[in-house]
Amino acid sequence: MSGRAVAFDQSGERAALAPLWVLRRQFMALDVIYLGFVGWLLVWALISWALPQFRLYETSPRFAWATESHAAIVGRLAFFFFGYLLLQRFGIRFQRDYFARGIAAPTWLRVMNLVYTLAPTVLAPTVFQGLGAFMAMVSGVPGVESHPGFIEGMNYDRAATWFDVQLKQIDIQLFGVYLPQWSRQFHTPWLCGILFWCYLVYFLCPFVAALPPILKGKWSQVRLAVAMLHATLFMTYVLYIFVPATGPRFEGGWGQWLPQERGWLWANELSDWVDRAETIRWDAFPSGHVATSITCMIVALMLHRKVGLAYLPFVVGLTIATILLGYHYGTDVLAGFMCVIVTFAICLPAICWWEKATNPSNKDAVLHS
């Protein structure tokens, strides 16, 4: 092939990718992840509003307590979508026009960039709290009574679904025992107390991954950490929609799964409070605690090793706690591990490639800014 033909092919390739290049210059990887997920929910809610039959499952009448008007669901999602879109403009300006060029940004823009970067960490849990109503009204949640294994007269939790019975059966088939029930033999006050606090340390995982580079002003690493966190988090949210399950507490309610002897450090009381405070009840499969905390720990090990190593024992305790304290099936934990694998095998390379467009002068800026 002649030099002219090669040049023509390269210019043609650049022209074909031009719209994508423009998109990469206007939206960072974090934006694609957040806006893609919330936008998907918003479009689905709008379609379902016009076509109620556009759902995965029929919602059981016993879940009337979780329903909400389509107008409220659409309005909330629209606020989360367009509110973030407004903040995103500050972030892209900071990164593209100042940080990537090595120019000091004005103080007000640095503050707005920090707000933008941390906004998904605040908004995602709020989206999560509304996910139960979305599932009940838009995607659908099949009740436990629709499963052949349903037992008449059993004291089922008000959120028990078809998938709970199914996941319990899969657990028994995979492990030979029902892991949450089998592990109760190891309950001791000191162990339950320690494991419960490990379970709560999950809520620190965004700071474990993102805070050290924030303090050092390494914004490419901050965006990598936050993007990886939300790639994993939203992956678990998608699976909640497709496999709505409430966890082992579906039989007998949460009180049955609390340690019989009160755990140290107010473990029983705080665990009961967490259960009552949870508005979405269909978040068992996969274990978001396991998936997100492991992702953040690995990102921390990549970017600031000592912080990741310090977080490691808590992640191990958290993983054990999910089953031993009756929060999840063993299958949920395995699915959480799979989410981590997908995040690092697919999302990490994609995020690094996408981010190069906003910092083209340093191809390794995402990991070594």
Buried (B, 14 or more C-beta within 10 A) or exposed (E): EEEEEEEEEEEEEEEEEEEEEEEBBBBBBBBBBBBEBBBBBBEBBBEBBEEEEEBBBEBBEBBEEBBBEBEEBBEBBBEBBEEBBEBBEBBBBBBBEBBBEEEEBEEEBBEBBBEBBBBBBEBBEEBBBBBBBBBBBBBBBBBBBEBEEBEEEEEBBEBBBBBBBBBBBBBBEEBEEBBBBBBBEEBEBEBBBBBBBBBBBBEBBBBBBBBBBBEEEBBBBBBBBBBBBBBBBBBBBEBBBEBBBBBBBBBBBBEEBBBEEEBBBBBBEBBBEBBEEBEBBBBBBBBBBBBBBBBBBBBBBBBBEEBBEEBBEBBBBBBBBBBBBBBBBBBBBBBBBBBBEBBBEEBBEBBBEBBBBBBEEEEEBBBEB
